Amino acid sequence: MTFPRRKAALLAVLLTTASLGSGEAAQAATPANALVVAQSIDDAVSFDPAEGFELTTVQTFNNVYQRLVESDRKDGTRIGPAIAASWTPGEDGKSLTFAIKPGASFASGNPVRPEDVIFSLSRAVKLNKSPAFILNELGWTAETVDAGLVKVDDGHVRLTWTADVGPAFALALLTAPIASIVDEKVVAEHVADGDFGNSWLKANSAGSGAFVIAKYQPHEALVLKANPKAAVPPKLSTVILQNVPDAGARRLQIQQGDADIARGLGADQVDAIKTEGKLVVDAVPSARSDYLLINSKANETLGKPAFWKAARYLVDYDGITRDLLRGQSQVHQAFLPVGLPGALTDNPYKLDVEKAKQILAEGGIQTPVKVEFPVFNEQPFLSVAQSLQASFAKAGIELDIQPGVASDVYARARAGKFQITLRYWIPDYFDSHSNASAFAINRDNSSNTVAKQAGWVIPKITDETLAAVKEQDPAKRAALYATIQKQIQDESPFVFLYQGADQVVLGTNVKDYAQGLNADQVYYDQVSK
């Protein structure tokens, strides 16, 4: 093989695990019935859909699990059936009754029952992991969720909620990965100390999607195997997500045929591949928003709005997007990405060191000041971090870049053990509230939102955000979100940088790969070679 021997040996083991012939594993080209994807999977924390909230995990969920309903692959604003064959809104405006598709089954062969729906949604709320706030939007808490989930008969389940939102919004929430339906009977066999099977599901699956998790080795690889019980069988028997943290190594693997798909290549590498003309570069629009997250509780300096304001003028927005991320981003300084209703499109901030110095001085912030800056130990995060380090230094702010494995950086942020970090956010479902609920809700630190991670308690903005999600008039609702964005654009401990675009490199023999606007919309079921 042309990549390091350890990786070659690992791939051979994984292919064998996936029940492929050892002769095929020895070839330099990938086997005909397996798709090998070179990317970083260091961000993966858990493959339990009630917990996983990272790019690698949410990209996996659509391939392993189904929800009652799902977003259309081409138009995410449209919602269609998945496990549910149909649904009927209640006259009260706060309920939905779902008819489960006849014959729907899990990979285990167990039929999908109303009990599985009830178990899945209830456990997700009660586990209260990072994405739980999505289902909390319906008013469901650990104490109230069970009352909102009722079996009507063997083929129907009714969901009711107390939040002042309508069925259309509830359906949008139910397209989120956390609403994935798990096999209660299988999960029950792996419950330990009342954890709802969470420890087991971190590295295993119990779904009804096109694939099952055959093997997961943290920081090494994830192997998906075709689900023989899938309603529509996938065209390939195996998908291997191979952890290749170095973007240069990913480029080498896709060029030499050791991978079929490569993600996360740098702009220079993509440009070189385009010039060679031997591979396919698929440009996919993305709803991803990259931003700086400032921990306002870390110390007195970071808690001052003057520091947040100055930081907005210490980013070389144009330089980063033009020189570092060519074709992979555009400057965007609001929490709603272009494509969602109400998104702001103006970008009022630019690099202005003297203005930043003035704001710091007027705010009583003495420089020089040193700030811990944990970032993902991969590109383009490191290059962007170095650009930020250089521009912040001009105003006397030393960003101490601390590269780390993505899962560890996430853990630090969620535990509040950081000062500033570079993050990205992608909507969990196609509604403006998906982003608003993360950045503009934190009444009392009781919800797992990004605002809470920033230590930013905002009762007034929280009330405004909750009012926006209740508004039924689309134009008025969009206007409310525009007002909320403007406040956060100017006065929050978030500095929004740019909106991304994915560039995925494919081998010329890869057919029918599909990826949508949102993070979880990665589909391997129809891929062939």
C-alpha positions as CSV (number, residue, x, y, z in Angstrom):
1,M,0.0,0.0,0.0
2,T,1.1,3.5,-0.5
3,F,0.1,5.0,2.8
4,P,1.9,4.1,6.2
5,R,2.1,0.4,7.1
6,R,0.1,0.9,10.2
7,K,-2.8,2.4,8.2
8,A,-2.5,-0.3,5.6
9,A,-2.7,-3.0,8.3
10,L,-5.6,-1.3,9.9
11,L,-7.5,-1.1,6.7
12,A,-7.0,-4.7,6.0
13,V,-8.3,-5.6,9.5
14,L,-11.3,-3.4,9.0
15,L,-12.1,-4.8,5.6
16,T,-11.9,-8.3,7.1
17,T,-14.1,-7.2,9.9
18,A,-16.6,-6.1,7.3
19,S,-16.6,-9.7,5.8
20,L,-14.6,-8.8,2.7
21,G,-12.1,-11.2,1.3
22,S,-8.5,-10.9,2.5
23,G,-7.4,-10.9,-1.2
24,E,-9.3,-7.7,-1.8
25,A,-7.9,-6.1,1.3
26,A,-4.4,-6.6,-0.1
27,Q,-5.0,-4.6,-3.3
28,A,-4.0,-1.0,-3.5
29,A,-7.3,0.1,-5.0
30,T,-10.3,-0.1,-2.7
31,P,-12.6,-3.1,-3.1
32,A,-15.5,-2.9,-5.5
33,N,-18.2,-3.4,-2.8
34,A,-16.6,-1.0,-0.2
35,L,-16.5,2.8,0.0
36,V,-13.4,4.2,1.8
37,V,-13.7,7.7,3.1
38,A,-10.6,9.6,4.2
39,Q,-11.4,12.3,6.8
40,S,-10.8,13.3,10.4
41,I,-13.1,11.5,12.9
42,D,-11.3,12.8,15.9
43,D,-14.3,14.9,16.8
44,A,-16.5,11.8,17.5
45,V,-17.7,11.7,21.1
46,S,-20.6,9.3,20.8
47,F,-22.6,7.5,18.2
48,D,-25.7,7.4,20.4
49,P,-28.1,9.7,18.6
50,A,-29.3,11.1,22.0
51,E,-25.7,12.3,22.6
52,G,-23.7,12.6,19.4
53,F,-23.5,16.2,18.4
54,E,-20.3,16.4,16.3
55,L,-19.8,16.5,12.6
56,T,-18.6,12.9,12.2
57,T,-21.5,11.5,14.3
58,V,-24.3,13.5,12.8
59,Q,-23.0,12.6,9.3
60,T,-23.4,9.0,10.3
61,F,-26.9,9.1,11.8
62,N,-28.8,9.4,8.6
63,N,-27.1,6.2,7.4
64,V,-27.7,4.2,10.5
65,Y,-31.0,5.5,11.9
66,Q,-34.3,6.7,10.7
67,R,-36.7,9.3,12.4
68,L,-40.4,9.5,12.1
69,V,-39.9,12.1,9.4
70,E,-36.9,13.4,7.4
71,S,-35.8,16.4,5.5
72,D,-35.8,16.1,1.7
73,R,-32.3,15.4,0.4
74,K,-32.5,18.2,-2.2
75,D,-34.7,20.7,-0.4
76,G,-34.3,20.5,3.4
77,T,-37.3,22.8,4.0
78,R,-39.5,20.0,2.8
79,I,-40.4,17.2,5.2
80,G,-41.3,13.7,4.1
81,P,-42.1,10.3,5.7
82,A,-39.4,8.0,7.1
83,I,-40.6,5.5,9.8
84,A,-43.9,7.2,9.7
85,A,-46.1,6.6,6.7
86,S,-48.3,9.6,7.5
87,W,-49.2,12.0,10.3
88,T,-52.3,14.0,11.4
89,P,-52.1,17.3,13.4
90,G,-54.5,17.5,16.3
91,E,-57.2,20.1,16.5
92,D,-55.5,21.5,19.6
93,G,-52.5,22.6,17.5
94,K,-50.2,20.9,19.9
95,S,-50.2,17.3,18.9
96,L,-49.4,14.9,16.0
97,T,-50.5,11.4,15.5
98,F,-48.1,9.2,13.4
99,A,-49.0,6.1,11.5
100,I,-45.9,3.7,11.5
101,K,-45.1,2.2,8.1
102,P,-46.4,-1.4,7.9
103,G,-43.5,-3.8,7.9
104,A,-40.9,-1.3,9.2
105,S,-38.2,-3.1,11.0
106,F,-34.9,-2.6,12.7
107,A,-31.6,-4.2,11.7
108,S,-32.2,-6.8,14.4
109,G,-35.4,-7.9,12.7
110,N,-37.5,-6.5,15.4
111,P,-40.6,-4.6,14.1
112,V,-40.7,-0.8,14.7
113,R,-43.4,-0.3,17.3
114,P,-45.0,2.8,19.0
115,E,-43.1,1.6,22.1
116,D,-39.8,2.2,20.3
117,V,-40.8,5.7,19.4
118,I,-41.8,6.5,22.9
119,F,-38.7,4.9,24.4
120,S,-36.4,6.8,21.9
121,L,-37.8,10.2,22.5
122,S,-38.2,9.7,26.2
123,R,-34.6,8.5,26.7
124,A,-33.2,11.3,24.7
125,V,-34.9,13.9,27.0
126,K,-34.0,12.1,30.2
127,L,-30.4,11.5,29.3
128,N,-30.1,15.3,28.8
129,K,-27.0,15.2,26.7
130,S,-25.8,18.1,24.6
131,P,-28.5,18.0,21.9
132,A,-31.4,17.5,24.4
133,F,-32.3,21.2,24.2
134,I,-33.8,20.5,20.8
135,L,-36.5,18.3,22.2
136,N,-36.8,20.7,25.2
137,E,-38.2,23.2,22.7
138,L,-41.5,21.2,22.8
139,G,-41.7,21.8,26.6
140,W,-40.6,18.2,27.2
141,T,-38.5,17.7,30.3
142,A,-37.4,14.6,32.2
143,E,-40.5,15.0,34.4
144,T,-43.1,15.8,31.6
145,V,-42.0,13.9,28.5
146,D,-43.7,10.6,29.2
147,A,-47.1,12.3,29.4
148,G,-46.5,13.6,25.9
149,L,-45.9,10.2,24.3
150,V,-48.9,7.9,24.0
151,K,-49.4,4.7,22.1
152,V,-52.7,4.9,20.3
153,D,-52.6,1.3,19.0
154,D,-50.1,-1.1,17.5
155,G,-49.6,1.1,14.5
156,H,-50.0,4.6,15.8
157,V,-48.3,6.9,18.3
158,R,-49.4,10.4,19.4
159,L,-47.0,13.1,20.4
160,T,-48.3,16.1,22.4
161,W,-46.4,19.1,23.8
162,T,-47.0,22.1,26.0
163,A,-44.8,24.7,24.3
164,D,-46.6,27.4,22.4
165,V,-45.5,26.1,19.0
166,G,-47.4,24.6,16.1
167,P,-47.2,21.2,14.3
168,A,-45.0,22.5,11.5
169,F,-42.3,23.5,13.9
170,A,-42.7,20.2,15.8
171,L,-42.2,18.3,12.6
172,A,-39.0,20.3,11.9
173,L,-37.7,19.4,15.3
174,L,-38.4,15.7,14.7
175,T,-36.1,15.7,11.7
176,A,-33.1,16.4,14.0
177,P,-30.7,13.5,14.7
178,I,-31.7,13.4,18.4
179,A,-35.2,12.3,17.2
180,S,-33.7,9.1,15.7
181,I,-35.7,5.9,16.6
182,V,-33.7,3.2,18.4
183,D,-34.7,-0.5,18.9
184,E,-35.9,-0.6,22.5
185,K,-35.5,-4.4,22.8
186,V,-31.9,-4.4,21.7
187,V,-30.9,-1.3,23.7
188,A,-32.6,-2.8,26.8
189,E,-30.1,-5.7,26.7
190,H,-27.2,-3.3,27.1
191,V,-28.5,-1.0,29.9
192,A,-25.9,-0.5,32.6
193,D,-26.6,1.4,35.9
194,G,-29.7,3.0,34.5
195,D,-27.9,4.6,31.5
196,F,-30.6,3.8,28.9
197,G,-27.9,1.9,27.0
198,N,-25.9,5.0,26.4
199,S,-22.5,3.4,27.1
200,W,-23.2,0.7,24.6
201,L,-24.6,3.0,21.9
202,K,-21.5,5.2,22.0
203,A,-19.9,2.7,19.7
204,N,-22.7,0.5,18.5
205,S,-26.1,1.0,16.7
206,A,-29.7,-0.2,17.1
207,G,-31.4,1.5,14.2
208,S,-33.4,0.9,11.0
209,G,-31.2,2.8,8.6
210,A,-29.3,1.5,5.5
211,F,-26.3,0.5,7.5
212,V,-25.3,-0.7,11.0
213,I,-22.1,0.0,12.9
214,A,-19.9,-3.0,12.5
215,K,-16.9,-1.7,14.3
216,Y,-15.7,1.6,15.8
217,Q,-12.1,2.2,16.9
218,P,-11.8,5.7,18.4
219,H,-9.4,7.9,16.4
220,E,-8.8,5.1,13.9
221,A,-11.9,4.1,11.9
222,L,-15.6,3.6,11.8
223,V,-16.9,0.7,9.8
224,L,-20.6,0.6,8.5
225,K,-22.0,-2.6,7.2
226,A,-25.1,-2.9,5.0
227,N,-28.3,-3.6,7.0
228,P,-30.0,-6.7,5.4
229,K,-33.3,-5.6,6.9
230,A,-33.2,-2.1,5.3
231,A,-36.4,-1.0,3.5
232,V,-34.2,0.0,0.6
233,P,-30.9,-2.0,0.6
234,P,-27.7,0.1,0.1
235,K,-25.8,-0.5,-3.1
236,L,-22.5,-1.1,-1.3
237,S,-21.9,-3.6,1.5
238,T,-19.4,-1.6,3.5
239,V,-18.5,2.0,4.2
240,I,-15.2,2.8,6.1
241,L,-14.6,6.2,7.6
242,Q,-10.9,6.1,8.1
243,N,-9.4,8.6,10.4
244,V,-6.7,10.6,8.6
245,P,-6.1,13.8,10.6
246,D,-3.5,15.2,8.2
247,A,-5.1,16.8,5.1
248,G,-2.0,16.2,3.1
249,A,-2.3,12.4,3.8
250,R,-6.0,12.5,2.7
251,R,-5.0,14.1,-0.6
252,L,-2.4,11.4,-1.1
253,Q,-4.8,8.6,-0.4
254,I,-7.5,9.9,-2.8
255,Q,-4.9,10.5,-5.5
256,Q,-3.4,7.0,-5.2
257,G,-6.7,5.2,-5.1
258,D,-6.4,4.2,-1.4
259,A,-9.6,6.2,-0.7
260,D,-12.8,6.8,-2.7
261,I,-13.8,10.0,-1.0
262,A,-11.7,12.6,0.8
263,R,-13.1,15.4,3.0
264,G,-11.6,18.4,4.7
265,L,-8.8,19.2,2.2
266,G,-7.2,22.6,2.3
267,A,-7.8,25.2,-0.5
268,D,-4.3,24.6,-1.9
269,Q,-4.8,20.9,-2.1
270,V,-8.2,21.2,-3.8
271,D,-6.7,23.7,-6.3
272,A,-4.0,21.2,-7.1
273,I,-6.5,18.4,-7.6
274,K,-8.6,20.6,-9.9
275,T,-5.5,21.4,-11.9
276,E,-4.6,17.7,-12.3
277,G,-8.2,17.0,-13.5
278,K,-8.1,13.3,-12.5
279,L,-10.6,13.5,-9.7
280,V,-14.0,15.0,-9.1
281,V,-14.4,18.0,-6.8
282,D,-18.0,18.3,-5.6
283,A,-18.8,21.7,-4.2
284,V,-21.6,21.5,-1.7
285,P,-23.4,24.6,-0.3
286,S,-23.3,24.5,3.5
287,A,-25.3,26.0,6.4
288,R,-22.2,25.9,8.5
289,S,-21.3,29.1,10.5
290,D,-17.8,29.4,12.0
291,Y,-17.4,31.7,15.1
292,L,-15.2,32.6,18.0
293,L,-16.7,31.5,21.4
294,I,-15.6,33.7,24.3
295,N,-16.1,32.4,27.8
296,S,-17.4,35.4,29.6
297,K,-17.0,33.7,33.0
298,A,-13.4,32.7,32.5
299,N,-12.0,35.9,34.0
300,E,-12.9,39.6,34.5
301,T,-11.3,40.7,31.2
302,L,-13.2,38.2,29.0
303,G,-16.4,39.1,30.8
304,K,-16.3,42.7,29.6
305,P,-18.4,43.6,26.6
306,A,-15.6,45.9,25.5
307,F,-13.4,42.9,24.9
308,W,-16.1,41.2,22.8
309,K,-16.5,44.4,20.8
310,A,-12.8,44.8,20.2
311,A,-12.5,41.2,19.1
312,R,-14.8,41.9,16.2
313,Y,-12.3,44.4,14.9
314,L,-9.3,42.1,15.3
315,V,-10.4,39.5,12.7
316,D,-9.0,39.7,9.1
317,Y,-12.3,38.4,7.6
318,D,-11.3,39.1,4.0
319,G,-7.8,37.7,4.4
320,I,-9.1,34.5,5.9
321,T,-11.8,33.8,3.3
322,R,-9.8,35.1,0.3
323,D,-6.3,33.7,1.1
324,L,-6.8,30.7,3.5
325,L,-10.2,29.4,2.6
326,R,-10.5,30.0,-1.1
327,G,-13.8,28.6,-2.4
328,Q,-14.6,27.2,1.0
329,S,-16.3,30.1,2.8
330,Q,-17.6,33.6,2.5
331,V,-17.7,36.4,5.2
332,H,-20.9,36.1,7.2
333,Q,-21.3,37.8,10.5
334,A,-24.6,36.6,11.8
335,F,-25.8,33.4,13.5
336,L,-28.4,32.5,10.8
337,P,-26.7,31.3,7.6
338,V,-27.8,32.5,4.3
339,G,-30.6,30.2,3.2
340,L,-32.6,30.4,6.4
341,P,-35.5,33.0,6.8
342,G,-34.4,36.2,8.4
343,A,-30.7,35.8,7.9
344,L,-28.8,39.1,8.0
345,T,-26.6,39.6,5.0
346,D,-24.7,42.7,6.0
347,N,-21.2,42.4,7.4
348,P,-20.5,45.5,9.5
349,Y,-17.1,44.6,10.9
350,K,-13.7,44.6,9.4
351,L,-10.1,44.4,10.6
352,D,-9.4,47.8,12.3
353,V,-6.7,47.4,14.9
354,E,-6.7,51.1,16.0
355,K,-10.4,51.0,16.6
356,A,-10.0,47.8,18.7
357,K,-7.3,49.4,20.8
358,Q,-9.5,52.4,21.4
359,I,-12.4,50.2,22.5
360,L,-10.1,48.2,24.9
361,A,-8.8,51.4,26.4
362,E,-12.2,52.9,26.9
363,G,-13.4,49.7,28.5
364,G,-10.6,49.7,31.0
365,I,-8.9,46.7,29.6
366,Q,-5.1,46.8,30.1
367,T,-2.9,45.1,27.6
368,P,-0.9,43.0,27.0
369,V,-3.2,40.2,28.0
370,K,-2.7,36.4,27.4
371,V,-5.7,34.2,26.5
372,E,-5.8,30.4,26.2
373,F,-7.1,29.5,22.8
374,P,-7.8,25.7,22.3
375,V,-8.5,24.8,18.7
376,F,-8.9,21.6,16.7
377,N,-5.6,20.1,15.7
378,E,-6.3,20.0,12.0
379,Q,-6.8,22.3,9.0
380,P,-8.2,24.8,8.3
381,F,-8.6,25.5,12.0
382,L,-4.9,25.8,12.7
383,S,-4.3,28.2,9.8
384,V,-7.3,30.3,10.8
385,A,-6.1,30.3,14.5
386,Q,-2.7,31.5,13.4
387,S,-4.3,34.4,11.4
388,L,-6.3,35.4,14.4
389,Q,-3.2,35.1,16.6
390,A,-1.4,37.5,14.4
391,S,-4.2,40.1,14.2
392,F,-5.1,40.0,17.9
393,A,-1.4,40.4,18.8
394,K,-1.4,43.8,17.1
395,A,-3.8,45.1,19.9
396,G,-1.8,43.5,22.7
397,I,-3.9,40.3,23.0
398,E,-1.8,37.1,22.9
399,L,-3.8,34.1,21.8
400,D,-2.1,31.0,23.2
401,I,-3.0,28.4,20.6
402,Q,-3.5,25.1,22.2
403,P,-4.1,22.4,19.5
404,G,-6.1,19.4,20.7
405,V,-8.1,16.5,19.5
406,A,-11.5,17.8,18.4
407,S,-13.4,15.7,20.9
408,D,-11.3,17.0,23.8
409,V,-11.8,20.6,22.6
410,Y,-15.5,20.1,22.6
411,A,-15.4,18.6,26.1
412,R,-13.4,21.6,27.4
413,A,-16.0,24.0,25.9
414,R,-19.0,22.1,27.3
415,A,-17.4,22.0,30.7
416,G,-16.5,25.7,30.6
417,K,-12.8,25.0,30.8
418,F,-11.6,27.4,28.1
419,Q,-11.2,31.1,27.5
420,I,-11.6,31.5,23.8
421,T,-12.1,28.8,21.2
422,L,-12.9,28.5,17.5
423,R,-16.1,26.6,16.8
424,Y,-18.6,26.0,14.0
425,W,-22.4,25.5,14.1
426,I,-24.7,23.8,11.6
427,P,-28.5,23.8,12.1
428,D,-29.9,20.7,13.6
429,Y,-33.1,21.1,11.6
430,F,-34.4,23.4,8.8
431,D,-35.8,26.2,10.9
432,S,-34.3,29.5,12.0
433,H,-35.0,28.6,15.6
434,S,-32.4,25.8,15.3
435,N,-29.6,28.4,15.5
436,A,-31.5,31.0,17.6
437,S,-32.1,28.4,20.3
438,A,-28.4,27.8,20.6
439,F,-27.1,31.4,20.6
440,A,-30.0,33.4,21.9
441,I,-31.5,31.3,24.7
442,N,-30.0,31.1,28.2
443,R,-32.3,32.4,30.9
444,D,-30.6,30.8,33.9
445,N,-28.0,28.3,32.7
446,S,-30.6,25.4,32.8
447,S,-30.4,24.6,29.1
448,N,-27.4,23.1,27.2
449,T,-27.0,26.0,24.7
450,V,-23.9,27.7,23.3
451,A,-24.9,30.8,25.2
452,K,-24.6,28.8,28.4
453,Q,-21.1,27.6,27.3
454,A,-20.3,31.3,26.9
455,G,-21.6,32.0,30.4
456,W,-23.9,34.6,29.0
457,V,-27.2,34.8,30.8
458,I,-29.8,36.7,28.7
459,P,-33.4,36.6,30.0
460,K,-34.5,39.5,27.7
461,I,-33.1,38.0,24.5
462,T,-34.4,34.6,25.6
463,D,-37.9,36.0,25.8
464,E,-37.6,37.6,22.4
465,T,-36.4,34.4,20.9
466,L,-39.2,32.4,22.4
467,A,-41.6,35.0,21.0
468,A,-40.1,34.6,17.6
469,V,-40.6,30.8,17.4
470,K,-44.3,31.3,18.3
471,E,-44.9,33.8,15.6
472,Q,-47.0,32.2,12.8
473,D,-46.7,35.0,10.2
474,P,-43.5,34.2,8.2
475,A,-42.6,37.8,7.4
476,K,-43.0,38.9,11.0
477,R,-41.1,35.9,12.3
478,A,-38.2,36.7,9.9
479,A,-38.2,40.3,11.1
480,L,-38.0,39.2,14.8
481,Y,-35.0,36.9,14.0
482,A,-33.3,39.8,12.2
483,T,-33.6,42.0,15.3
484,I,-32.3,39.2,17.6
485,Q,-29.3,38.6,15.2
486,K,-28.4,42.3,15.2
487,Q,-28.2,42.3,19.0
488,I,-26.0,39.3,19.1
489,Q,-23.9,40.5,16.2
490,D,-23.1,43.6,18.2
491,E,-23.3,42.8,21.9
492,S,-22.5,39.1,22.5
493,P,-19.5,37.0,23.4
494,F,-19.7,35.4,19.9
495,V,-17.7,36.7,16.9
496,F,-19.2,35.2,13.7
497,L,-16.6,34.9,11.0
498,Y,-17.9,33.2,7.8
499,Q,-20.3,30.7,6.3
500,G,-18.7,27.6,4.9
501,A,-19.0,25.5,1.8
502,D,-17.9,21.9,1.6
503,Q,-15.5,20.7,-1.1
504,V,-15.6,16.9,-1.3
505,V,-13.2,15.0,-3.5
506,L,-14.5,11.9,-5.2
507,G,-12.8,9.2,-7.2
508,T,-14.1,9.2,-10.8
509,N,-15.7,5.8,-10.3
510,V,-17.9,7.0,-7.4
511,K,-21.5,7.5,-8.4
512,D,-24.6,9.0,-6.8
513,Y,-22.9,10.3,-3.6
514,A,-25.4,12.7,-2.0
515,Q,-24.9,15.5,0.5
516,G,-27.3,18.3,1.4
517,L,-27.1,21.7,2.9
518,N,-27.2,20.6,6.5
519,A,-24.6,18.7,8.5
520,D,-26.5,15.4,8.9
521,Q,-27.4,15.2,5.2
522,V,-24.7,12.9,4.1
523,Y,-26.0,9.8,2.3
524,Y,-24.1,6.6,1.4
525,D,-27.0,4.3,0.7
526,Q,-27.2,5.0,-3.1
527,V,-23.5,5.2,-3.7
528,S,-22.0,2.8,-6.2
529,K,-18.6,2.3,-7.8
